[in-house]
Amino acid sequence: MSLRPRDRAADHDQPPFVIVSDLHVDAVGAGTLEEAFHGRLGEVDGWPGFLDLEVWRDER
């Protein structure tokens, strides 16, 4: 899943950074966690510099 607000990269002078959270969830709960991120409030989307939120699922 990728939520893409308009690209605000040009709106700020700071160098970009990435935050990664590595969550280990049972296969049973993975869908629930993914739905929670998809249904999030989006409060951070309007913050200066925010570009994207991605949720990745390791299917190995």
PDB file of N, CA, C, O and CB in Angstrom:
ATOM      1  N   MET A   1       0.852  -1.164   0.000  1.00  0.00           N
ATOM      2  CA  MET A   1       0.000   0.000   0.000  1.00  0.00           C
ATOM      3  C   MET A   1       0.897   1.225   0.000  1.00  0.00           C
ATOM      4  O   MET A   1       1.904   1.269   0.706  1.00  0.00           O
ATOM      5  CB  MET A   1      -0.969  -0.001   1.216  1.00  0.00           C
ATOM      6  N   SER A   2       0.533   2.195  -0.778  1.00  0.00           N
ATOM      7  CA  SER A   2       1.274   3.440  -0.798  1.00  0.00           C
ATOM      8  C   SER A   2       0.285   4.590  -0.825  1.00  0.00           C
ATOM      9  O   SER A   2      -0.558   4.669  -1.718  1.00  0.00           O
ATOM     10  CB  SER A   2       2.236   3.502  -2.008  1.00  0.00           C
ATOM     11  N   LEU A   3       0.385   5.468   0.136  1.00  0.00           N
ATOM     12  CA  LEU A   3      -0.454   6.651   0.176  1.00  0.00           C
ATOM     13  C   LEU A   3       0.406   7.814  -0.284  1.00  0.00           C
ATOM     14  O   LEU A   3       1.421   8.115   0.343  1.00  0.00           O
ATOM     15  CB  LEU A   3      -1.051   6.898   1.607  1.00  0.00           C
ATOM     16  N   ARG A   4       0.023   8.462  -1.350  1.00  0.00           N
ATOM     17  CA  ARG A   4       0.850   9.520  -1.905  1.00  0.00           C
ATOM     18  C   ARG A   4       0.128  10.864  -1.895  1.00  0.00           C
ATOM     19  O   ARG A   4      -0.687  11.127  -2.779  1.00  0.00           O
ATOM     20  CB  ARG A   4       1.270   9.166  -3.320  1.00  0.00           C
ATOM     21  N   PRO A   5       0.410  11.723  -0.910  1.00  0.00           N
ATOM     22  CA  PRO A   5      -0.106  13.081  -0.975  1.00  0.00           C
ATOM     23  C   PRO A   5       0.670  13.834  -2.055  1.00  0.00           C
ATOM     24  O   PRO A   5       1.647  13.312  -2.593  1.00  0.00           O
ATOM     25  CB  PRO A   5       0.008  13.800   0.413  1.00  0.00           C
ATOM     26  N   ARG A   6       0.248  15.043  -2.371  1.00  0.00           N
ATOM     27  CA  ARG A   6       0.976  15.780  -3.405  1.00  0.00           C
ATOM     28  C   ARG A   6       2.440  15.904  -3.007  1.00  0.00           C
ATOM     29  O   ARG A   6       2.758  15.958  -1.819  1.00  0.00           O
ATOM     30  CB  ARG A   6       0.352  17.183  -3.630  1.00  0.00           C
ATOM     31  N   ASP A   7       3.313  15.948  -3.969  1.00  0.00           N
ATOM     32  CA  ASP A   7       4.755  15.992  -3.713  1.00  0.00           C
ATOM     33  C   ASP A   7       5.136  17.356  -3.154  1.00  0.00           C
ATOM     34  O   ASP A   7       5.022  18.367  -3.848  1.00  0.00           O
ATOM     35  CB  ASP A   7       5.557  15.691  -5.006  1.00  0.00           C
ATOM     36  N   ARG A   8       5.589  17.389  -1.905  1.00  0.00           N
ATOM     37  CA  ARG A   8       5.976  18.635  -1.258  1.00  0.00           C
ATOM     38  C   ARG A   8       7.485  18.731  -1.089  1.00  0.00           C
ATOM     39  O   ARG A   8       7.956  19.478  -0.231  1.00  0.00           O
ATOM     40  CB  ARG A   8       5.293  18.759   0.091  1.00  0.00           C
ATOM     41  N   ALA A   9       8.244  18.004  -1.876  1.00  0.00           N
ATOM     42  CA  ALA A   9       9.695  17.993  -1.718  1.00  0.00           C
ATOM     43  C   ALA A   9      10.292  19.381  -1.895  1.00  0.00           C
ATOM     44  O   ALA A   9      11.291  19.700  -1.249  1.00  0.00           O
ATOM     45  CB  ALA A   9      10.324  17.032  -2.709  1.00  0.00           C
ATOM     46  N   ALA A  10       9.718  20.204  -2.740  1.00  0.00           N
ATOM     47  CA  ALA A  10      10.263  21.530  -2.997  1.00  0.00           C
ATOM     48  C   ALA A  10       9.865  22.538  -1.920  1.00  0.00           C
ATOM     49  O   ALA A  10      10.344  23.672  -1.940  1.00  0.00           O
ATOM     50  CB  ALA A  10       9.805  22.021  -4.353  1.00  0.00           C
ATOM     51  N   ASP A  11       9.008  22.155  -0.989  1.00  0.00           N
ATOM     52  CA  ASP A  11       8.494  23.078   0.020  1.00  0.00           C
ATOM     53  C   ASP A  11       9.434  23.301   1.203  1.00  0.00           C
ATOM     54  O   ASP A  11       9.128  24.120   2.069  1.00  0.00           O
ATOM     55  CB  ASP A  11       7.189  22.575   0.526  1.00  0.00           C
ATOM     56  N   HIS A  12      10.547  22.611   1.266  1.00  0.00           N
ATOM     57  CA  HIS A  12      11.419  22.748   2.434  1.00  0.00           C
ATOM     58  C   HIS A  12      12.886  22.634   2.035  1.00  0.00           C
ATOM     59  O   HIS A  12      13.222  22.099   0.978  1.00  0.00           O
ATOM     60  CB  HIS A  12      11.076  21.686   3.489  1.00  0.00           C
ATOM     61  N   ASP A  13      13.752  23.153   2.910  1.00  0.00           N
ATOM     62  CA  ASP A  13      15.187  23.180   2.638  1.00  0.00           C
ATOM     63  C   ASP A  13      15.943  22.038   3.288  1.00  0.00           C
ATOM     64  O   ASP A  13      17.129  21.859   3.010  1.00  0.00           O
ATOM     65  CB  ASP A  13      15.765  24.477   3.099  1.00  0.00           C
ATOM     66  N   GLN A  14      15.309  21.272   4.131  1.00  0.00           N
ATOM     67  CA  GLN A  14      15.989  20.222   4.883  1.00  0.00           C
ATOM     68  C   GLN A  14      16.261  19.008   4.002  1.00  0.00           C
ATOM     69  O   GLN A  14      15.488  18.716   3.088  1.00  0.00           O
ATOM     70  CB  GLN A  14      15.157  19.815   6.102  1.00  0.00           C
ATOM     71  N   PRO A  15      17.353  18.301   4.272  1.00  0.00           N
ATOM     72  CA  PRO A  15      17.602  17.066   3.519  1.00  0.00           C
ATOM     73  C   PRO A  15      16.554  16.013   3.880  1.00  0.00           C
ATOM     74  O   PRO A  15      16.048  16.006   5.002  1.00  0.00           O
ATOM     75  CB  PRO A  15      19.030  16.526   3.803  1.00  0.00           C
ATOM     76  N   PRO A  16      16.230  15.139   2.955  1.00  0.00           N
ATOM     77  CA  PRO A  16      15.226  14.108   3.240  1.00  0.00           C
ATOM     78  C   PRO A  16      15.751  13.063   4.220  1.00  0.00           C
ATOM     79  O   PRO A  16      16.960  12.866   4.346  1.00  0.00           O
ATOM     80  CB  PRO A  16      14.786  13.427   1.945  1.00  0.00           C
ATOM     81  N   PHE A  17      14.837  12.402   4.904  1.00  0.00           N
ATOM     82  CA  PHE A  17      15.203  11.273   5.747  1.00  0.00           C
ATOM     83  C   PHE A  17      14.104  10.236   5.673  1.00  0.00           C
ATOM     84  O   PHE A  17      12.970  10.525   5.291  1.00  0.00           O
ATOM     85  CB  PHE A  17      15.446  11.717   7.211  1.00  0.00           C
ATOM     86  N   VAL A  18      14.463   9.032   6.044  1.00  0.00           N
ATOM     87  CA  VAL A  18      13.538   7.903   5.982  1.00  0.00           C
ATOM     88  C   VAL A  18      13.448   7.284   7.361  1.00  0.00           C
ATOM     89  O   VAL A  18      14.457   7.139   8.052  1.00  0.00           O
ATOM     90  CB  VAL A  18      13.992   6.850   4.926  1.00  0.00           C
ATOM     91  N   ILE A  19      12.251   6.922   7.759  1.00  0.00           N
ATOM     92  CA  ILE A  19      12.048   6.196   9.012  1.00  0.00           C
ATOM     93  C   ILE A  19      11.487   4.830   8.654  1.00  0.00           C
ATOM     94  O   ILE A  19      10.525   4.719   7.894  1.00  0.00           O
ATOM     95  CB  ILE A  19      11.089   6.974   9.992  1.00  0.00           C
ATOM     96  N   VAL A  20      12.098   3.797   9.209  1.00  0.00           N
ATOM     97  CA  VAL A  20      11.659   2.431   8.942  1.00  0.00           C
ATOM     98  C   VAL A  20      11.350   1.756  10.273  1.00  0.00           C
ATOM     99  O   VAL A  20      12.157   1.789  11.202  1.00  0.00           O
ATOM    100  CB  VAL A  20      12.741   1.630   8.144  1.00  0.00           C
ATOM    101  N   SER A  21      10.186   1.152  10.351  1.00  0.00           N
ATOM    102  CA  SER A  21       9.825   0.345  11.514  1.00  0.00           C
ATOM    103  C   SER A  21       9.715  -1.094  11.048  1.00  0.00           C
ATOM    104  O   SER A  21       9.013  -1.390  10.080  1.00  0.00           O
ATOM    105  CB  SER A  21       8.486   0.837  12.175  1.00  0.00           C
ATOM    106  N   ASP A  22      10.399  -1.977  11.730  1.00  0.00           N
ATOM    107  CA  ASP A  22      10.378  -3.402  11.385  1.00  0.00           C
ATOM    108  C   ASP A  22       9.498  -4.101  12.411  1.00  0.00           C
ATOM    109  O   ASP A  22       9.934  -4.386  13.526  1.00  0.00           O
ATOM    110  CB  ASP A  22      11.835  -4.023  11.357  1.00  0.00           C
ATOM    111  N   LEU A  23       8.256  -4.374  12.026  1.00  0.00           N
ATOM    112  CA  LEU A  23       7.293  -5.000  12.925  1.00  0.00           C
ATOM    113  C   LEU A  23       7.155  -6.473  12.586  1.00  0.00           C
ATOM    114  O   LEU A  23       6.978  -6.835  11.423  1.00  0.00           O
ATOM    115  CB  LEU A  23       5.924  -4.297  12.842  1.00  0.00           C
ATOM    116  N   HIS A  24       7.236  -7.308  13.585  1.00  0.00           N
ATOM    117  CA  HIS A  24       7.064  -8.747  13.391  1.00  0.00           C
ATOM    118  C   HIS A  24       5.673  -9.122  13.898  1.00  0.00           C
ATOM    119  O   HIS A  24       5.381  -9.018  15.089  1.00  0.00           O
ATOM    120  CB  HIS A  24       8.187  -9.569  14.135  1.00  0.00           C
ATOM    121  N   VAL A  25       4.826  -9.558  12.971  1.00  0.00           N
ATOM    122  CA  VAL A  25       3.428  -9.849  13.279  1.00  0.00           C
ATOM    123  C   VAL A  25       3.098 -11.235  12.757  1.00  0.00           C
ATOM    124  O   VAL A  25       3.528 -11.611  11.666  1.00  0.00           O
ATOM    125  CB  VAL A  25       2.475  -8.779  12.662  1.00  0.00           C
ATOM    126  N   ASP A  26       2.334 -11.999  13.533  1.00  0.00           N
ATOM    127  CA  ASP A  26       1.873 -13.307  13.058  1.00  0.00           C
ATOM    128  C   ASP A  26       1.102 -13.136  11.754  1.00  0.00           C
ATOM    129  O   ASP A  26       0.500 -12.089  11.514  1.00  0.00           O
ATOM    130  CB  ASP A  26       0.986 -14.005  14.126  1.00  0.00           C
ATOM    131  N   ALA A  27       1.123 -14.156  10.923  1.00  0.00           N
ATOM    132  CA  ALA A  27       0.408 -14.110   9.648  1.00  0.00           C
ATOM    133  C   ALA A  27      -1.071 -13.783   9.854  1.00  0.00           C
ATOM    134  O   ALA A  27      -1.684 -13.108   9.027  1.00  0.00           O
ATOM    135  CB  ALA A  27       0.553 -15.446   8.910  1.00  0.00           C
ATOM    136  N   VAL A  28      -1.632 -14.260  10.948  1.00  0.00           N
ATOM    137  CA  VAL A  28      -3.047 -14.014  11.243  1.00  0.00           C
ATOM    138  C   VAL A  28      -3.308 -12.520  11.455  1.00  0.00           C
ATOM    139  O   VAL A  28      -4.352 -12.014  11.045  1.00  0.00           O
ATOM    140  CB  VAL A  28      -3.483 -14.810  12.490  1.00  0.00           C
ATOM    141  N   GLY A  29      -2.381 -11.822  12.082  1.00  0.00           N
ATOM    142  CA  GLY A  29      -2.572 -10.405  12.385  1.00  0.00           C
ATOM    143  C   GLY A  29      -2.058  -9.456  11.325  1.00  0.00           C
ATOM    144  O   GLY A  29      -2.293  -8.251  11.415  1.00  0.00           O
ATOM    145  N   ALA A  30      -1.363  -9.965  10.324  1.00  0.00           N
ATOM    146  CA  ALA A  30      -0.760  -9.094   9.310  1.00  0.00           C
ATOM    147  C   ALA A  30      -1.808  -8.285   8.553  1.00  0.00           C
ATOM    148  O   ALA A  30      -1.623  -7.090   8.324  1.00  0.00           O
ATOM    149  CB  ALA A  30       0.055  -9.922   8.326  1.00  0.00           C
ATOM    150  N   GLY A  31      -2.885  -8.917   8.173  1.00  0.00           N
ATOM    151  CA  GLY A  31      -3.944  -8.209   7.452  1.00  0.00           C
ATOM    152  C   GLY A  31      -4.576  -7.113   8.287  1.00  0.00           C
ATOM    153  O   GLY A  31      -4.889  -6.037   7.776  1.00  0.00           O
ATOM    154  N   THR A  32      -4.763  -7.383   9.564  1.00  0.00           N
ATOM    155  CA  THR A  32      -5.344  -6.396  10.471  1.00  0.00           C
ATOM    156  C   THR A  32      -4.434  -5.183  10.600  1.00  0.00           C
ATOM    157  O   THR A  32      -4.900  -4.044  10.573  1.00  0.00           O
ATOM    158  CB  THR A  32      -5.600  -7.015  11.851  1.00  0.00           C
ATOM    159  N   LEU A  33      -3.139  -5.429  10.739  1.00  0.00           N
ATOM    160  CA  LEU A  33      -2.181  -4.331  10.840  1.00  0.00           C
ATOM    161  C   LEU A  33      -2.171  -3.510   9.551  1.00  0.00           C
ATOM    162  O   LEU A  33      -2.171  -2.279   9.590  1.00  0.00           O
ATOM    163  CB  LEU A  33      -0.769  -4.871  11.142  1.00  0.00           C
ATOM    164  N   GLU A  34      -2.164  -4.191   8.426  1.00  0.00           N
ATOM    165  CA  GLU A  34      -2.165  -3.505   7.133  1.00  0.00           C
ATOM    166  C   GLU A  34      -3.426  -2.645   6.975  1.00  0.00           C
ATOM    167  O   GLU A  34      -3.346  -1.512   6.501  1.00  0.00           O
ATOM    168  CB  GLU A  34      -2.069  -4.529   5.980  1.00  0.00           C
ATOM    169  N   GLU A  35      -4.573  -3.171   7.362  1.00  0.00           N
ATOM    170  CA  GLU A  35      -5.829  -2.415   7.293  1.00  0.00           C
ATOM    171  C   GLU A  35      -5.788  -1.187   8.202  1.00  0.00           C
ATOM    172  O   GLU A  35      -6.319  -0.133   7.854  1.00  0.00           O
ATOM    173  CB  GLU A  35      -7.016  -3.312   7.680  1.00  0.00           C
ATOM    174  N   ALA A  36      -5.156  -1.329   9.365  1.00  0.00           N
ATOM    175  CA  ALA A  36      -5.057  -0.200  10.290  1.00  0.00           C
ATOM    176  C   ALA A  36      -4.256   0.940   9.670  1.00  0.00           C
ATOM    177  O   ALA A  36      -4.630   2.105   9.806  1.00  0.00           O
ATOM    178  CB  ALA A  36      -4.411  -0.642  11.612  1.00  0.00           C
ATOM    179  N   PHE A  37      -3.168   0.616   8.996  1.00  0.00           N
ATOM    180  CA  PHE A  37      -2.390   1.661   8.329  1.00  0.00           C
ATOM    181  C   PHE A  37      -3.175   2.253   7.162  1.00  0.00           C
ATOM    182  O   PHE A  37      -3.142   3.465   6.945  1.00  0.00           O
ATOM    183  CB  PHE A  37      -1.043   1.101   7.836  1.00  0.00           C
ATOM    184  N   HIS A  38      -3.868   1.426   6.423  1.00  0.00           N
ATOM    185  CA  HIS A  38      -4.647   1.908   5.289  1.00  0.00           C
ATOM    186  C   HIS A  38      -5.779   2.820   5.751  1.00  0.00           C
ATOM    187  O   HIS A  38      -6.101   3.797   5.075  1.00  0.00           O
ATOM    188  CB  HIS A  38      -5.210   0.731   4.491  1.00  0.00           C
ATOM    189  N   GLY A  39      -6.381   2.514   6.888  1.00  0.00           N
ATOM    190  CA  GLY A  39      -7.497   3.294   7.407  1.00  0.00           C
ATOM    191  C   GLY A  39      -7.092   4.386   8.377  1.00  0.00           C
ATOM    192  O   GLY A  39      -7.940   4.931   9.082  1.00  0.00           O
ATOM    193  N   ARG A  40      -5.831   4.711   8.423  1.00  0.00           N
ATOM    194  CA  ARG A  40      -5.332   5.697   9.387  1.00  0.00           C
ATOM    195  C   ARG A  40      -5.941   7.071   9.138  1.00  0.00           C
ATOM    196  O   ARG A  40      -6.496   7.320   8.067  1.00  0.00           O
ATOM    197  CB  ARG A  40      -3.804   5.783   9.321  1.00  0.00           C
ATOM    198  N   LEU A  41      -5.842   7.954  10.109  1.00  0.00           N
ATOM    199  CA  LEU A  41      -6.439   9.285  10.025  1.00  0.00           C
ATOM    200  C   LEU A  41      -5.730  10.199   9.028  1.00  0.00           C
ATOM    201  O   LEU A  41      -6.345  11.122   8.495  1.00  0.00           O
ATOM    202  CB  LEU A  41      -6.434   9.929  11.383  1.00  0.00           C
ATOM    203  N   GLY A  42      -4.463   9.957   8.774  1.00  0.00           N
ATOM    204  CA  GLY A  42      -3.721  10.799   7.839  1.00  0.00           C
ATOM    205  C   GLY A  42      -3.270  12.120   8.442  1.00  0.00           C
ATOM    206  O   GLY A  42      -2.993  13.076   7.718  1.00  0.00           O
ATOM    207  N   GLU A  43      -3.197  12.173   9.758  1.00  0.00           N
ATOM    208  CA  GLU A  43      -2.830  13.409  10.450  1.00  0.00           C
ATOM    209  C   GLU A  43      -1.469  13.954  10.021  1.00  0.00           C
ATOM    210  O   GLU A  43      -1.276  15.170  10.004  1.00  0.00           O
ATOM    211  CB  GLU A  43      -2.830  13.177  11.939  1.00  0.00           C
ATOM    212  N   VAL A  44      -0.541  13.096   9.681  1.00  0.00           N
ATOM    213  CA  VAL A  44       0.812  13.537   9.344  1.00  0.00           C
ATOM    214  C   VAL A  44       0.931  13.976   7.882  1.00  0.00           C
ATOM    215  O   VAL A  44       1.914  14.619   7.515  1.00  0.00           O
ATOM    216  CB  VAL A  44       1.806  12.422   9.628  1.00  0.00           C
ATOM    217  N   ASP A  45      -0.029  13.647   7.062  1.00  0.00           N
ATOM    218  CA  ASP A  45       0.069  13.907   5.625  1.00  0.00           C
ATOM    219  C   ASP A  45       0.284  15.379   5.283  1.00  0.00           C
ATOM    220  O   ASP A  45       0.924  15.682   4.276  1.00  0.00           O
ATOM    221  CB  ASP A  45      -1.174  13.419   4.942  1.00  0.00           C
ATOM    222  N   GLY A  46      -0.224  16.281   6.079  1.00  0.00           N
ATOM    223  CA  GLY A  46      -0.085  17.702   5.800  1.00  0.00           C
ATOM    224  C   GLY A  46       1.160  18.344   6.373  1.00  0.00           C
ATOM    225  O   GLY A  46       1.405  19.526   6.133  1.00  0.00           O
ATOM    226  N   TRP A  47       1.955  17.596   7.126  1.00  0.00           N
ATOM    227  CA  TRP A  47       3.155  18.161   7.735  1.00  0.00           C
ATOM    228  C   TRP A  47       4.175  18.488   6.657  1.00  0.00           C
ATOM    229  O   TRP A  47       4.320  17.735   5.694  1.00  0.00           O
ATOM    230  CB  TRP A  47       3.755  17.188   8.770  1.00  0.00           C
ATOM    231  N   PRO A  48       4.883  19.600   6.806  1.00  0.00           N
ATOM    232  CA  PRO A  48       5.917  19.955   5.832  1.00  0.00           C
ATOM    233  C   PRO A  48       6.950  18.838   5.711  1.00  0.00           C
ATOM    234  O   PRO A  48       7.452  18.323   6.710  1.00  0.00           O
ATOM    235  CB  PRO A  48       6.605  21.275   6.231  1.00  0.00           C
ATOM    236  N   GLY A  49       7.250  18.481   4.491  1.00  0.00           N
ATOM    237  CA  GLY A  49       8.261  17.464   4.242  1.00  0.00           C
ATOM    238  C   GLY A  49       7.729  16.054   4.128  1.00  0.00           C
ATOM    239  O   GLY A  49       8.423  15.180   3.609  1.00  0.00           O
ATOM    240  N   PHE A  50       6.505  15.800   4.603  1.00  0.00           N
ATOM    241  CA  PHE A  50       5.969  14.446   4.499  1.00  0.00           C
ATOM    242  C   PHE A  50       5.668  14.135   3.044  1.00  0.00           C
ATOM    243  O   PHE A  50       4.977  14.896   2.368  1.00  0.00           O
ATOM    244  CB  PHE A  50       4.699  14.280   5.366  1.00  0.00           C
ATOM    245  N   LEU A  51       6.194  13.004   2.562  1.00  0.00           N
ATOM    246  CA  LEU A  51       5.984  12.620   1.172  1.00  0.00           C
ATOM    247  C   LEU A  51       5.173  11.354   1.004  1.00  0.00           C
ATOM    248  O   LEU A  51       4.378  11.254   0.069  1.00  0.00           O
ATOM    249  CB  LEU A  51       7.289  12.450   0.500  1.00  0.00           C
ATOM    250  N   ASP A  52       5.355  10.374   1.895  1.00  0.00           N
ATOM    251  CA  ASP A  52       4.768   9.078   1.596  1.00  0.00           C
ATOM    252  C   ASP A  52       4.727   8.189   2.831  1.00  0.00           C
ATOM    253  O   ASP A  52       5.513   8.358   3.764  1.00  0.00           O
ATOM    254  CB  ASP A  52       5.546   8.394   0.484  1.00  0.00           C
ATOM    255  N   LEU A  53       3.812   7.255   2.821  1.00  0.00           N
ATOM    256  CA  LEU A  53       3.768   6.181   3.806  1.00  0.00           C
ATOM    257  C   LEU A  53       3.584   4.890   3.034  1.00  0.00           C
ATOM    258  O   LEU A  53       2.665   4.767   2.225  1.00  0.00           O
ATOM    259  CB  LEU A  53       2.617   6.394   4.864  1.00  0.00           C
ATOM    260  N   GLU A  54       4.449   3.938   3.282  1.00  0.00           N
ATOM    261  CA  GLU A  54       4.344   2.638   2.626  1.00  0.00           C
ATOM    262  C   GLU A  54       4.325   1.544   3.678  1.00  0.00           C
ATOM    263  O   GLU A  54       5.048   1.609   4.672  1.00  0.00           O
ATOM    264  CB  GLU A  54       5.510   2.420   1.631  1.00  0.00           C
ATOM    265  N   VAL A  55       3.501   0.549   3.452  1.00  0.00           N
ATOM    266  CA  VAL A  55       3.463  -0.634   4.306  1.00  0.00           C
ATOM    267  C   VAL A  55       3.861  -1.807   3.433  1.00  0.00           C
ATOM    268  O   VAL A  55       3.210  -2.100   2.430  1.00  0.00           O
ATOM    269  CB  VAL A  55       2.040  -0.851   4.963  1.00  0.00           C
ATOM    270  N   TRP A  56       4.924  -2.469   3.819  1.00  0.00           N
ATOM    271  CA  TRP A  56       5.425  -3.613   3.056  1.00  0.00           C
ATOM    272  C   TRP A  56       5.145  -4.890   3.824  1.00  0.00           C
ATOM    273  O   TRP A  56       5.209  -4.910   5.053  1.00  0.00           O
ATOM    274  CB  TRP A  56       6.940  -3.473   2.766  1.00  0.00           C
ATOM    275  N   ARG A  57       4.837  -5.948   3.105  1.00  0.00           N
ATOM    276  CA  ARG A  57       4.622  -7.256   3.716  1.00  0.00           C
ATOM    277  C   ARG A  57       5.644  -8.223   3.128  1.00  0.00           C
ATOM    278  O   ARG A  57       5.727  -8.388   1.911  1.00  0.00           O
ATOM    279  CB  ARG A  57       3.155  -7.766   3.481  1.00  0.00           C
ATOM    280  N   ASP A  58       6.410  -8.854   3.991  1.00  0.00           N
ATOM    281  CA  ASP A  58       7.373  -9.870   3.568  1.00  0.00           C
ATOM    282  C   ASP A  58       6.612 -11.177   3.402  1.00  0.00           C
ATOM    283  O   ASP A  58       6.103 -11.734   4.375  1.00  0.00           O
ATOM    284  CB  ASP A  58       8.556 -10.022   4.603  1.00  0.00           C
ATOM    285  N   GLU A  59       6.537 -11.654   2.197  1.00  0.00           N
ATOM    286  CA  GLU A  59       5.752 -12.860   1.926  1.00  0.00           C
ATOM    287  C   GLU A  59       6.620 -14.103   1.765  1.00  0.00           C
ATOM    288  O   GLU A  59       6.206 -15.087   1.153  1.00  0.00           O
ATOM    289  CB  GLU A  59       4.920 -12.662   0.680  1.00  0.00           C
ATOM    290  N   ARG A  60       7.824 -14.047   2.321  1.00  0.00           N
ATOM    291  CA  ARG A  60       8.686 -15.233   2.270  1.00  0.00           C
ATOM    292  C   ARG A  60       8.173 -16.287   3.199  1.00  0.00           C
ATOM    293  O   ARG A  60       8.763 -17.363   3.299  1.00  0.00           O
ATOM    294  CB  ARG A  60      10.126 -14.884   2.623  1.00  0.00           C
TER     295      ARG A  60
END
